[in-house]
C-alpha cells in the first residue's frame, strides 16, 4: 500500500502512459540496440579499409578513401539517412527495403568515416621505429603490419572507438525520421496519443542514458584490460604484487 | 663483404651523403664517428635500405642491394640492425620479441626458436628476463634484448646505430661488453658511435665522416693518436 501512496504523491506524472506503451518502448530499445550494433560492427570493418586506404601511397586508393571520409564527415547524418532511404536504395532496388536496412547502412557508412580517421591516427601515432625495427628483421610490410603495428595501434584506438560507439548510439535516434521504430519513435507515439510530453521524452532520455552508461562501463573495462599497459592484465597484477606498486 | 660505391643520399634538396666509397671485409669491426648531422646514421641506414639510396651502389656479398630486382626482405634478414631507441616491440614479452622474426621469416618452429632465444639471452646475460615485458626492463637491458633479437636471425652483418646514446651512463658498459664479445666472436660489425673508448679498443678501422663524405679513415691508433685531417683533429679535440 505504501508504494501506491508514493505514486499518488507524484500523480501529476502519468506513469501509466509509459506502461501502456511498454511493448513499443521495449521494441524501440531492441531496434536502437540492433541498429547501433550492426552499424558499429560493419562500420569498424569498413572503417579499417578506408583508414588503410587513406594511408596508401597509391593515389587511386588514397583519393577515393579521402573523398569518402570527407563526404561522410562533412555532411549531416540526417541528410545521409534521408538520401540513403529515399533516394539511394529505391534507385538501386526499385523499392524501399525498410527502415532497418536503410538505417543500419546509413549508420555504418557514417561511422566508417570516423573510424577510418581513428584507425589512421592510431597507426600514425606509433613511433616510426617500430616499423623500421620490424622491417630491419626482414619482415615484409604485411607481416610487420599484422604482427607489430596493428596490435599496438588497436590498443590506442580503444578510447576513441568507445567515444564513437556512444556517439553513434545517440545519433541512431535520427532514424526516426524514416519511421524507424526505435526508442525515440515510441516516445513520439506516446506523446501524440496522450498529448503529454514530459513523460515520454524523459523516459526516452532515461533509456538512452542507461544504454550509454552500460557502454561506458564496457569501454572502461576494455580500456583497463588492453589500453593502459602492454603487459597482460593477469601478469600485471602479479608484477604489481611483487613490486608492491 | 660490404662494398659501397659512390653512395649519394638526398632528402629533398638537402644532400646528406655526397659520394661515399668504402669496403668492409668479413669479420671486420668498423666504427663510424663524426658530429651529429654529418650523415653517419644515414650512411648506416643505407646499408639495409632503411633509406632509399639516391645514387650509387651497395654490394653485400657481391649482390647490389640497390638494384630494383633485389629481394629487400631477404637482404634485411641477413643484416641485423640495433637502434639508438631500442625499438623493442612493447606488446610482446622478451621471448616473443626475439622469436617472432625467426618464426615468421625463417619458418622456425616455436620450440627451436625459443631454444635459440634462450641461448641468446644467456649470451647477453638476461636469461631471467625471458617472460618480462620491455616496459619492465632498464634501458641497458632493453638494448641487450634488441641485440639478441637481431642475432636471432643469424645475420652475417650487424649494424649498430648509436646503440648507447640513449642510455644512462651506468648502463653503457653492459651493452658495450656484449658488443665486444660479439666482435671477439668474429661478427662483421659497422658501429656508429660516440664511445671513443670502444672505437679505440674494438674497431679494426675507424671512419670519420664529415659533411657527407669520409674525411679520414684508418686504424684506431692512427685516427685517435695521429689524425691527419684538420677537421678530424678539431672533432676529436671536442670529444676526447
HADDOCK unambig.tbl for C-alpha pairs under 7 A between the chains (distance, minus, plus):
assign (segid A and resid 129 and name CA) (segid B and resid 87 and name CA) 5.74 0.50 0.50
assign (segid A and resid 130 and name CA) (segid B and resid 87 and name CA) 5.67 0.50 0.50
assign (segid A and resid 130 and name CA) (segid B and resid 89 and name CA) 6.86 0.50 0.50
assign (segid A and resid 133 and name CA) (segid B and resid 87 and name CA) 6.14 0.50 0.50
assign (segid A and resid 136 and name CA) (segid B and resid 76 and name CA) 5.41 0.50 0.50
assign (segid A and resid 136 and name CA) (segid B and resid 77 and name CA) 6.97 0.50 0.50
assign (segid A and resid 136 and name CA) (segid B and resid 80 and name CA) 6.89 0.50 0.50
assign (segid A and resid 136 and name CA) (segid B and resid 81 and name CA) 6.30 0.50 0.50
assign (segid A and resid 137 and name CA) (segid B and resid 76 and name CA) 6.02 0.50 0.50
assign (segid A and resid 137 and name CA) (segid B and resid 77 and name CA) 5.17 0.50 0.50
assign (segid A and resid 137 and name CA) (segid B and resid 80 and name CA) 6.68 0.50 0.50
assign (segid A and resid 137 and name CA) (segid B and resid 101 and name CA) 6.36 0.50 0.50
assign (segid A and resid 137 and name CA) (segid B and resid 150 and name CA) 6.76 0.50 0.50
assign (segid A and resid 138 and name CA) (segid B and resid 73 and name CA) 4.45 0.50 0.50
assign (segid A and resid 138 and name CA) (segid B and resid 74 and name CA) 6.10 0.50 0.50
assign (segid A and resid 138 and name CA) (segid B and resid 76 and name CA) 4.76 0.50 0.50
assign (segid A and resid 138 and name CA) (segid B and resid 77 and name CA) 4.14 0.50 0.50
assign (segid A and resid 138 and name CA) (segid B and resid 105 and name CA) 6.97 0.50 0.50
assign (segid A and resid 139 and name CA) (segid B and resid 73 and name CA) 6.27 0.50 0.50
assign (segid A and resid 139 and name CA) (segid B and resid 105 and name CA) 6.54 0.50 0.50
assign (segid A and resid 140 and name CA) (segid B and resid 73 and name CA) 6.12 0.50 0.50
assign (segid A and resid 148 and name CA) (segid B and resid 89 and name CA) 6.84 0.50 0.50
assign (segid A and resid 152 and name CA) (segid B and resid 91 and name CA) 6.60 0.50 0.50
assign (segid A and resid 230 and name CA) (segid B and resid 90 and name CA) 6.28 0.50 0.50
assign (segid A and resid 230 and name CA) (segid B and resid 91 and name CA) 4.86 0.50 0.50
assign (segid A and resid 231 and name CA) (segid B and resid 91 and name CA) 6.95 0.50 0.50
assign (segid A and resid 231 and name CA) (segid B and resid 133 and name CA) 6.48 0.50 0.50
